[in-house]
Amino acid sequence: MMVEGEYRVTEIGFLVGFSSSSYFAKCFQKQFGMLPTEFLKKIKEAPSSATK
């Protein structure tokens, strides 16, 4: 969903079942080692490396 760019990070959090955007960001960071905004920045810099 983030890669497609159709929704904002906060909207994605709510769509996948989180009631708090900050908690979504915290869980995302724990799972992927970076905040959702950092992930999006990496996608824009090098699209193929961020999804690996």
PDB file with SEQRES, HELIX, SHEET and CRYST1 records, atoms N, CA, C and O in Angstrom:
SEQRES   1 A   52  MET MET VAL GLU GLY GLU TYR ARG VAL THR GLU ILE GLY          
SEQRES   2 A   52  PHE LEU VAL GLY PHE SER SER SER SER TYR PHE ALA LYS          
SEQRES   3 A   52  CYS PHE GLN LYS GLN PHE GLY MET LEU PRO THR GLU PHE          
SEQRES   4 A   52  LEU LYS LYS ILE LYS GLU ALA PRO SER SER ALA THR LYS          
HELIX    1 AA1 VAL A    9  LEU A   15  1                                   7    
HELIX    2 AA2 SER A   21  PHE A   32  1                                  12    
HELIX    3 AA3 PRO A   36  GLU A   45  1                                  10    
HELIX    4 AA4 PRO A   47  ALA A   50  1                                   4    
CRYST1    1.000    1.000    1.000  90.00  90.00  90.00 P 1           1          
ATOM      1  N   MET A   1       0.822  -1.200   0.000  1.00  0.00           N  
ATOM      2  CA  MET A   1       0.000   0.000   0.000  1.00  0.00           C  
ATOM      3  C   MET A   1       0.861   1.258   0.000  1.00  0.00           C  
ATOM      4  O   MET A   1       0.537   2.245  -0.659  1.00  0.00           O  
ATOM      5  N   MET A   2       1.959   1.210   0.745  1.00  0.00           N  
ATOM      6  CA  MET A   2       2.852   2.378   0.783  1.00  0.00           C  
ATOM      7  C   MET A   2       3.530   2.592  -0.561  1.00  0.00           C  
ATOM      8  O   MET A   2       3.653   3.721  -1.036  1.00  0.00           O  
ATOM      9  N   VAL A   3       3.961   1.508  -1.158  1.00  0.00           N  
ATOM     10  CA  VAL A   3       4.670   1.597  -2.428  1.00  0.00           C  
ATOM     11  C   VAL A   3       3.761   2.164  -3.517  1.00  0.00           C  
ATOM     12  O   VAL A   3       4.203   2.941  -4.363  1.00  0.00           O  
ATOM     13  N   GLU A   4       2.494   1.772  -3.487  1.00  0.00           N  
ATOM     14  CA  GLU A   4       1.544   2.252  -4.496  1.00  0.00           C  
ATOM     15  C   GLU A   4       1.276   3.741  -4.375  1.00  0.00           C  
ATOM     16  O   GLU A   4       0.955   4.392  -5.370  1.00  0.00           O  
ATOM     17  N   GLY A   5       1.403   4.297  -3.166  1.00  0.00           N  
ATOM     18  CA  GLY A   5       1.243   5.729  -2.972  1.00  0.00           C  
ATOM     19  C   GLY A   5      -0.176   6.242  -3.009  1.00  0.00           C  
ATOM     20  O   GLY A   5      -0.403   7.445  -3.135  1.00  0.00           O  
ATOM     21  N   GLU A   6      -1.136   5.340  -2.901  1.00  0.00           N  
ATOM     22  CA  GLU A   6      -2.529   5.759  -2.972  1.00  0.00           C  
ATOM     23  C   GLU A   6      -3.035   6.351  -1.657  1.00  0.00           C  
ATOM     24  O   GLU A   6      -3.949   7.176  -1.655  1.00  0.00           O  
ATOM     25  N   TYR A   7      -2.439   5.927  -0.536  1.00  0.00           N  
ATOM     26  CA  TYR A   7      -2.867   6.373   0.780  1.00  0.00           C  
ATOM     27  C   TYR A   7      -1.707   6.985   1.552  1.00  0.00           C  
ATOM     28  O   TYR A   7      -0.544   6.691   1.278  1.00  0.00           O  
ATOM     29  N   ARG A   8      -2.030   7.835   2.515  1.00  0.00           N  
ATOM     30  CA  ARG A   8      -1.023   8.363   3.436  1.00  0.00           C  
ATOM     31  C   ARG A   8      -0.742   7.313   4.505  1.00  0.00           C  
ATOM     32  O   ARG A   8      -1.537   6.396   4.708  1.00  0.00           O  
ATOM     33  N   VAL A   9       0.392   7.452   5.185  1.00  0.00           N  
ATOM     34  CA  VAL A   9       0.802   6.485   6.197  1.00  0.00           C  
ATOM     35  C   VAL A   9      -0.264   6.330   7.276  1.00  0.00           C  
ATOM     36  O   VAL A   9      -0.571   5.209   7.681  1.00  0.00           O  
ATOM     37  N   THR A  10      -0.824   7.425   7.740  1.00  0.00           N  
ATOM     38  CA  THR A  10      -1.845   7.337   8.793  1.00  0.00           C  
ATOM     39  C   THR A  10      -3.074   6.579   8.304  1.00  0.00           C  
ATOM     40  O   THR A  10      -3.669   5.810   9.059  1.00  0.00           O  
ATOM     41  N   GLU A  11      -3.455   6.789   7.054  1.00  0.00           N  
ATOM     42  CA  GLU A  11      -4.604   6.075   6.496  1.00  0.00           C  
ATOM     43  C   GLU A  11      -4.327   4.580   6.406  1.00  0.00           C  
ATOM     44  O   GLU A  11      -5.210   3.769   6.683  1.00  0.00           O  
ATOM     45  N   ILE A  12      -3.126   4.215   6.025  1.00  0.00           N  
ATOM     46  CA  ILE A  12      -2.752   2.806   5.932  1.00  0.00           C  
ATOM     47  C   ILE A  12      -2.836   2.148   7.300  1.00  0.00           C  
ATOM     48  O   ILE A  12      -3.339   1.031   7.422  1.00  0.00           O  
ATOM     49  N   GLY A  13      -2.355   2.824   8.319  1.00  0.00           N  
ATOM     50  CA  GLY A  13      -2.445   2.299   9.678  1.00  0.00           C  
ATOM     51  C   GLY A  13      -3.879   1.960  10.055  1.00  0.00           C  
ATOM     52  O   GLY A  13      -4.150   0.882  10.584  1.00  0.00           O  
ATOM     53  N   PHE A  14      -4.786   2.872   9.785  1.00  0.00           N  
ATOM     54  CA  PHE A  14      -6.193   2.631  10.107  1.00  0.00           C  
ATOM     55  C   PHE A  14      -6.780   1.527   9.241  1.00  0.00           C  
ATOM     56  O   PHE A  14      -7.563   0.713   9.730  1.00  0.00           O  
ATOM     57  N   LEU A  15      -6.414   1.484   7.962  1.00  0.00           N  
ATOM     58  CA  LEU A  15      -6.934   0.459   7.056  1.00  0.00           C  
ATOM     59  C   LEU A  15      -6.506  -0.954   7.448  1.00  0.00           C  
ATOM     60  O   LEU A  15      -7.246  -1.912   7.225  1.00  0.00           O  
ATOM     61  N   VAL A  16      -5.325  -1.086   8.026  1.00  0.00           N  
ATOM     62  CA  VAL A  16      -4.850  -2.416   8.413  1.00  0.00           C  
ATOM     63  C   VAL A  16      -5.195  -2.763   9.858  1.00  0.00           C  
ATOM     64  O   VAL A  16      -4.770  -3.805  10.356  1.00  0.00           O  
ATOM     65  N   GLY A  17      -5.960  -1.907  10.541  1.00  0.00           N  
ATOM     66  CA  GLY A  17      -6.497  -2.268  11.831  1.00  0.00           C  
ATOM     67  C   GLY A  17      -5.957  -1.550  13.049  1.00  0.00           C  
ATOM     68  O   GLY A  17      -6.350  -1.879  14.168  1.00  0.00           O  
ATOM     69  N   PHE A  18      -5.074  -0.584  12.879  1.00  0.00           N  
ATOM     70  CA  PHE A  18      -4.554   0.175  14.021  1.00  0.00           C  
ATOM     71  C   PHE A  18      -5.480   1.349  14.296  1.00  0.00           C  
ATOM     72  O   PHE A  18      -5.967   1.992  13.367  1.00  0.00           O  
ATOM     73  N   SER A  19      -5.724   1.629  15.577  1.00  0.00           N  
ATOM     74  CA  SER A  19      -6.563   2.767  15.923  1.00  0.00           C  
ATOM     75  C   SER A  19      -5.722   4.003  16.243  1.00  0.00           C  
ATOM     76  O   SER A  19      -6.259   5.089  16.461  1.00  0.00           O  
ATOM     77  N   SER A  20      -4.392   3.825  16.269  1.00  0.00           N  
ATOM     78  CA  SER A  20      -3.480   4.923  16.560  1.00  0.00           C  
ATOM     79  C   SER A  20      -2.364   4.938  15.516  1.00  0.00           C  
ATOM     80  O   SER A  20      -1.685   3.931  15.311  1.00  0.00           O  
ATOM     81  N   SER A  21      -2.180   6.074  14.863  1.00  0.00           N  
ATOM     82  CA  SER A  21      -1.136   6.165  13.848  1.00  0.00           C  
ATOM     83  C   SER A  21       0.255   6.097  14.465  1.00  0.00           C  
ATOM     84  O   SER A  21       1.189   5.597  13.838  1.00  0.00           O  
ATOM     85  N   SER A  22       0.399   6.599  15.694  1.00  0.00           N  
ATOM     86  CA  SER A  22       1.711   6.533  16.343  1.00  0.00           C  
ATOM     87  C   SER A  22       2.065   5.094  16.731  1.00  0.00           C  
ATOM     88  O   SER A  22       3.225   4.691  16.651  1.00  0.00           O  
ATOM     89  N   TYR A  23       1.069   4.334  17.146  1.00  0.00           N  
ATOM     90  CA  TYR A  23       1.327   2.928  17.481  1.00  0.00           C  
ATOM     91  C   TYR A  23       1.647   2.132  16.213  1.00  0.00           C  
ATOM     92  O   TYR A  23       2.496   1.241  16.240  1.00  0.00           O  
ATOM     93  N   PHE A  24       0.978   2.445  15.114  1.00  0.00           N  
ATOM     94  CA  PHE A  24       1.287   1.815  13.830  1.00  0.00           C  
ATOM     95  C   PHE A  24       2.741   2.084  13.459  1.00  0.00           C  
ATOM     96  O   PHE A  24       3.453   1.170  13.042  1.00  0.00           O  
ATOM     97  N   ALA A  25       3.185   3.324  13.605  1.00  0.00           N  
ATOM     98  CA  ALA A  25       4.569   3.680  13.275  1.00  0.00           C  
ATOM     99  C   ALA A  25       5.551   2.936  14.170  1.00  0.00           C  
ATOM    100  O   ALA A  25       6.598   2.482  13.707  1.00  0.00           O  
ATOM    101  N   LYS A  26       5.217   2.811  15.441  1.00  0.00           N  
ATOM    102  CA  LYS A  26       6.079   2.098  16.388  1.00  0.00           C  
ATOM    103  C   LYS A  26       6.188   0.616  16.011  1.00  0.00           C  
ATOM    104  O   LYS A  26       7.287   0.060  16.002  1.00  0.00           O  
ATOM    105  N   CYS A  27       5.078  -0.012  15.707  1.00  0.00           N  
ATOM    106  CA  CYS A  27       5.083  -1.427  15.306  1.00  0.00           C  
ATOM    107  C   CYS A  27       5.786  -1.619  13.969  1.00  0.00           C  
ATOM    108  O   CYS A  27       6.504  -2.602  13.782  1.00  0.00           O  
ATOM    109  N   PHE A  28       5.589  -0.697  13.045  1.00  0.00           N  
ATOM    110  CA  PHE A  28       6.253  -0.757  11.752  1.00  0.00           C  
ATOM    111  C   PHE A  28       7.766  -0.703  11.946  1.00  0.00           C  
ATOM    112  O   PHE A  28       8.505  -1.465  11.322  1.00  0.00           O  
ATOM    113  N   GLN A  29       8.219   0.193  12.807  1.00  0.00           N  
ATOM    114  CA  GLN A  29       9.651   0.329  13.068  1.00  0.00           C  
ATOM    115  C   GLN A  29      10.213  -0.934  13.701  1.00  0.00           C  
ATOM    116  O   GLN A  29      11.313  -1.365  13.356  1.00  0.00           O  
ATOM    117  N   LYS A  30       9.479  -1.522  14.610  1.00  0.00           N  
ATOM    118  CA  LYS A  30       9.935  -2.751  15.251  1.00  0.00           C  
ATOM    119  C   LYS A  30      10.054  -3.886  14.227  1.00  0.00           C  
ATOM    120  O   LYS A  30      10.999  -4.673  14.279  1.00  0.00           O  
ATOM    121  N   GLN A  31       9.110  -3.967  13.312  1.00  0.00           N  
ATOM    122  CA  GLN A  31       9.096  -5.036  12.314  1.00  0.00           C  
ATOM    123  C   GLN A  31      10.136  -4.829  11.214  1.00  0.00           C  
ATOM    124  O   GLN A  31      10.801  -5.781  10.806  1.00  0.00           O  
ATOM    125  N   PHE A  32      10.282  -3.601  10.734  1.00  0.00           N  
ATOM    126  CA  PHE A  32      11.111  -3.340   9.555  1.00  0.00           C  
ATOM    127  C   PHE A  32      12.393  -2.558   9.827  1.00  0.00           C  
ATOM    128  O   PHE A  32      13.199  -2.363   8.917  1.00  0.00           O  
ATOM    129  N   GLY A  33      12.591  -2.109  11.064  1.00  0.00           N  
ATOM    130  CA  GLY A  33      13.819  -1.412  11.413  1.00  0.00           C  
ATOM    131  C   GLY A  33      13.893   0.032  10.967  1.00  0.00           C  
ATOM    132  O   GLY A  33      14.961   0.642  10.999  1.00  0.00           O  
ATOM    133  N   MET A  34      12.764   0.582  10.553  1.00  0.00           N  
ATOM    134  CA  MET A  34      12.700   1.992  10.153  1.00  0.00           C  
ATOM    135  C   MET A  34      11.265   2.469  10.263  1.00  0.00           C  
ATOM    136  O   MET A  34      10.324   1.677  10.211  1.00  0.00           O  
ATOM    137  N   LEU A  35      11.112   3.764  10.416  1.00  0.00           N  
ATOM    138  CA  LEU A  35       9.774   4.350  10.462  1.00  0.00           C  
ATOM    139  C   LEU A  35       9.143   4.327   9.074  1.00  0.00           C  
ATOM    140  O   LEU A  35       9.858   4.281   8.072  1.00  0.00           O  
ATOM    141  N   PRO A  36       7.814   4.358   9.001  1.00  0.00           N  
ATOM    142  CA  PRO A  36       7.158   4.369   7.690  1.00  0.00           C  
ATOM    143  C   PRO A  36       7.638   5.512   6.791  1.00  0.00           C  
ATOM    144  O   PRO A  36       7.789   5.330   5.583  1.00  0.00           O  
ATOM    145  N   THR A  37       7.879   6.686   7.379  1.00  0.00           N  
ATOM    146  CA  THR A  37       8.350   7.815   6.566  1.00  0.00           C  
ATOM    147  C   THR A  37       9.754   7.569   6.019  1.00  0.00           C  
ATOM    148  O   THR A  37      10.073   7.985   4.906  1.00  0.00           O  
ATOM    149  N   GLU A  38      10.596   6.888   6.808  1.00  0.00           N  
ATOM    150  CA  GLU A  38      11.933   6.538   6.326  1.00  0.00           C  
ATOM    151  C   GLU A  38      11.838   5.530   5.189  1.00  0.00           C  
ATOM    152  O   GLU A  38      12.597   5.602   4.222  1.00  0.00           O  
ATOM    153  N   PHE A  39      10.904   4.593   5.305  1.00  0.00           N  
ATOM    154  CA  PHE A  39      10.667   3.609   4.257  1.00  0.00           C  
ATOM    155  C   PHE A  39      10.259   4.303   2.955  1.00  0.00           C  
ATOM    156  O   PHE A  39      10.777   3.986   1.884  1.00  0.00           O  
ATOM    157  N   LEU A  40       9.336   5.243   3.060  1.00  0.00           N  
ATOM    158  CA  LEU A  40       8.887   5.967   1.870  1.00  0.00           C  
ATOM    159  C   LEU A  40      10.022   6.769   1.236  1.00  0.00           C  
ATOM    160  O   LEU A  40      10.124   6.852   0.012  1.00  0.00           O  
ATOM    161  N   LYS A  41      10.863   7.352   2.068  1.00  0.00           N  
ATOM    162  CA  LYS A  41      12.009   8.105   1.560  1.00  0.00           C  
ATOM    163  C   LYS A  41      12.954   7.181   0.787  1.00  0.00           C  
ATOM    164  O   LYS A  41      13.453   7.548  -0.277  1.00  0.00           O  
ATOM    165  N   LYS A  42      13.197   5.984   1.324  1.00  0.00           N  
ATOM    166  CA  LYS A  42      14.056   5.021   0.632  1.00  0.00           C  
ATOM    167  C   LYS A  42      13.459   4.594  -0.700  1.00  0.00           C  
ATOM    168  O   LYS A  42      14.179   4.423  -1.684  1.00  0.00           O  
ATOM    169  N   ILE A  43      12.160   4.424  -0.730  1.00  0.00           N  
ATOM    170  CA  ILE A  43      11.493   4.040  -1.980  1.00  0.00           C  
ATOM    171  C   ILE A  43      11.717   5.102  -3.051  1.00  0.00           C  
ATOM    172  O   ILE A  43      11.993   4.783  -4.208  1.00  0.00           O  
ATOM    173  N   LYS A  44      11.596   6.363  -2.654  1.00  0.00           N  
ATOM    174  CA  LYS A  44      11.766   7.447  -3.618  1.00  0.00           C  
ATOM    175  C   LYS A  44      13.205   7.544  -4.116  1.00  0.00           C  
ATOM    176  O   LYS A  44      13.446   7.895  -5.271  1.00  0.00           O  
ATOM    177  N   GLU A  45      14.170   7.228  -3.232  1.00  0.00           N  
ATOM    178  CA  GLU A  45      15.583   7.294  -3.614  1.00  0.00           C  
ATOM    179  C   GLU A  45      15.995   6.125  -4.506  1.00  0.00           C  
ATOM    180  O   GLU A  45      16.654   6.317  -5.527  1.00  0.00           O  
ATOM    181  N   ALA A  46      15.607   4.924  -4.118  1.00  0.00           N  
ATOM    182  CA  ALA A  46      15.970   3.718  -4.865  1.00  0.00           C  
ATOM    183  C   ALA A  46      14.827   2.707  -4.752  1.00  0.00           C  
ATOM    184  O   ALA A  46      14.827   1.880  -3.841  1.00  0.00           O  
ATOM    185  N   PRO A  47      13.878   2.761  -5.645  1.00  0.00           N  
ATOM    186  CA  PRO A  47      12.676   1.935  -5.538  1.00  0.00           C  
ATOM    187  C   PRO A  47      12.922   0.425  -5.384  1.00  0.00           C  
ATOM    188  O   PRO A  47      12.183  -0.236  -4.654  1.00  0.00           O  
ATOM    189  N   SER A  48      13.905  -0.117  -6.029  1.00  0.00           N  
ATOM    190  CA  SER A  48      14.099  -1.570  -5.964  1.00  0.00           C  
ATOM    191  C   SER A  48      14.749  -2.039  -4.670  1.00  0.00           C  
ATOM    192  O   SER A  48      14.536  -3.183  -4.269  1.00  0.00           O  
ATOM    193  N   SER A  49      15.538  -1.193  -3.998  1.00  0.00           N  
ATOM    194  CA  SER A  49      16.239  -1.635  -2.794  1.00  0.00           C  
ATOM    195  C   SER A  49      15.375  -1.583  -1.535  1.00  0.00           C  
ATOM    196  O   SER A  49      15.648  -2.321  -0.589  1.00  0.00           O  
ATOM    197  N   ALA A  50      14.359  -0.751  -1.492  1.00  0.00           N  
ATOM    198  CA  ALA A  50      13.549  -0.595  -0.278  1.00  0.00           C  
ATOM    199  C   ALA A  50      12.625  -1.779  -0.037  1.00  0.00           C  
ATOM    200  O   ALA A  50      12.262  -2.046   1.109  1.00  0.00           O  
ATOM    201  N   THR A  51      12.242  -2.479  -1.066  1.00  0.00           N  
ATOM    202  CA  THR A  51      11.291  -3.577  -0.909  1.00  0.00           C  
ATOM    203  C   THR A  51      11.990  -4.912  -0.677  1.00  0.00           C  
ATOM    204  O   THR A  51      11.313  -5.930  -0.534  1.00  0.00           O  
ATOM    205  N   LYS A  52      13.292  -4.943  -0.637  1.00  0.00           N  
ATOM    206  CA  LYS A  52      14.020  -6.201  -0.420  1.00  0.00           C  
ATOM    207  C   LYS A  52      14.265  -6.466   1.027  1.00  0.00           C  
ATOM    208  O   LYS A  52      14.865  -7.483   1.376  1.00  0.00           O  
TER     209      LYS A  52                                                      
END                                                                             
